[in-house]
Amino acid sequence: MSLKVENLFYTYMKGTPFEKEALNNVSLEIGDGEFVGIIGHTGCGKSTLVQHFNGLLKPEEGRVFIDGELMNKKSLKEMRKKVGMVFQYPEYQLFEETVYKDIAFGLKNEKLSKEEERERVLHAARITGLEEELLEKSVFELSGGQKRRAAIAGVVVMRPEILVLDEPAAGLDPEGRETILDFARRICDEDGVSVVLVSHSMEDIARVADRVIVMNDGTVEMEGTPEEIFSQSTRLEEIGLTAPQISKLFDKLSQEFPQIPRKVFTVEKAADILEDILKGGAK
């Protein structure tokens, strides 16, 4: 499932003293089964952009295509089934008496058998990291991270072909962040879902994304692989961003120890390199 945005413009409160241009001629593509990270400083247009992906916002100018089909009033209902949206703190929308019922809520109009429904719910729970024994508990008995995963499972159970996660790890402890990021990578790899992750964390994006789109003042500033983007530390700093902290450390280490590579952007990669060096395997 692919998504394409062409020449998108959007202005908030147009014609008023509070008018603000949020998007200015944005064009981009998300490929089938691709994991794309979108980063940028606060107010750069990230969330405004992704709200166009399933018609929550309508373009002032420009077009959005899902698998080559133009998103418009006629196609909107079907398009929204294909693009699942998860915003910050989705757990605030939990309301059913059990976790199972909350995850299954969106399936009410799908005309599924009880067995089919249960299969869908169990898969959504598994891939988001929820243990099956939690499904019959009240949502209010869950930890913060478990609530977040239950809310995301309620979107995953609808089997979207594109999943948009807008700051999905916001407010979680390190373990909760790891679980959410692992889920995001897993649903892309195992189910072939195209994933769009919006985040202010360079470390998170470097760890899981295949491609990175950098937004700046309503435009696409840069796009490329994590290595291509985070290698441009000077430009990132000019627009209020920074490369992952681990990359700064390795940049300095490489100046003192030539055998240490400079372009390292994830803790996992750093650990592998240091382990290799300690074992005497570095060339």
WOPE-V845056 format. One record per helix or strand of 3 or more residues. SS is the DSSP state (hx for helix, st for strand). FROM is the first residue (numbers start at 1). TO is the last residue. If there is no record, write none. Layout:
BEGIN
ss->(SS SS)
from->(FROM FROM)
to->(TO TO)
END
This chain:
BEGIN
ss->(st st st hx st hx st hx hx hx hx hx hx st hx st hx st st hx hx hx hx)
from->(3 20 35 46 61 76 83 90 99 114 132 139 144 162 174 194 202 211 219 226 233 245 267)
to->(12 30 39 50 66 82 86 93 107 127 134 141 156 166 191 198 208 216 224 230 238 256 278)
END
